[in-house]
Amino acid sequence: MLNYHFSLHAFHHQPQLSIEEDGALESDGESRPILFSKLGIKKWLATWERRLADRIFYPPRGARLSLRDIVGAQAYRLARHFGGRQAYEAFVAAG
């Protein structure tokens, strides 16, 4: 289980943001910090966890992997790069 730390602050004008059932975010268009309620945090984390479970093709392994596994693989590749054992090439998902 991942632990997340959120710093919640009160603002005079709170942004209007909602997470729809399909995970899409809707905003009132203004750029400012987002204030999450406890329910909002739970919804955001559930959406994030569902997204990390999505599978896409990852060329270095020649297979479809979950985004969670791709992030892990990229972290290992970057660590090997910093250790001087491997050149690093960032993964960019086809869009």
C-alpha positions in Angstrom: 0.0 0.0 0.0 1.4 3.4 -1.0 1.3 6.2 1.5 0.5 9.7 0.2 1.0 12.9 2.0 -1.3 15.8 1.1 -0.9 19.3 2.5 -4.4 20.8 2.6 -4.8 24.6 2.9 -7.9 26.7 3.2 -8.4 29.4 0.5 -10.9 32.2 0.2 -11.9 31.1 -3.2 -11.8 27.4 -3.6 -11.5 25.9 -7.2 -14.3 24.1 -8.7 -12.9 20.7 -9.6 -14.6 17.3 -9.9 -13.5 13.8 -10.9 -16.1 12.2 -13.1 -16.9 8.5 -13.0 -14.6 7.8 -16.0 -11.7 9.6 -14.2 -11.9 12.8 -16.3 -11.2 16.0 -14.4 -13.5 19.0 -14.9 -12.4 22.4 -13.8 -13.7 26.0 -13.9 -10.7 26.9 -15.9 -8.8 29.0 -13.4 -5.3 28.1 -12.5 -4.8 27.8 -8.7 -4.1 25.2 -6.0 -6.6 22.4 -5.6 -8.2 21.7 -2.2 -9.2 18.1 -1.7 -11.7 16.9 0.9 -11.1 13.4 2.3 -13.6 12.1 -0.2 -11.8 13.9 -3.0 -8.5 12.4 -2.0 -10.0 8.9 -2.0 -11.5 9.5 -5.5 -8.2 10.9 -6.9 -6.2 8.0 -5.5 -8.7 5.5 -6.9 -8.5 7.2 -10.3 -4.7 7.2 -10.1 -4.6 3.5 -9.2 -6.9 2.6 -12.1 -4.6 4.5 -14.5 -1.5 2.8 -13.2 -3.2 -0.6 -14.0 -3.7 0.4 -17.7 -1.5 -1.7 -20.0 0.4 -0.3 -23.0 3.1 -1.6 -25.2 6.6 -1.1 -23.8 9.2 -1.5 -26.6 12.3 -2.3 -24.4 10.5 -5.4 -23.2 8.5 -6.1 -26.4 5.3 -6.5 -24.4 2.3 -4.8 -23.0 3.0 -3.7 -19.4 1.0 -1.8 -16.8 2.0 1.8 -16.4 3.0 0.9 -12.8 5.5 -1.7 -14.2 6.8 0.8 -16.8 7.4 3.4 -14.2 9.4 0.8 -12.2 11.3 -0.3 -15.3 12.2 3.3 -16.1 13.4 3.9 -12.5 15.7 0.9 -12.8 17.0 2.1 -16.2 17.7 5.5 -14.8 19.5 4.0 -11.8 21.7 1.9 -14.1 22.4 5.1 -16.1 23.5 7.0 -13.0 25.7 4.0 -12.1 27.4 4.3 -15.5 26.2 0.9 -16.6 23.6 1.9 -19.3 22.7 4.8 -21.5 19.3 6.2 -20.6 16.5 6.7 -23.1 13.2 8.0 -21.7 10.0 6.1 -22.6 7.4 8.2 -24.3 4.0 6.7 -24.8 2.6 7.0 -28.3 -0.3 9.4 -28.1 
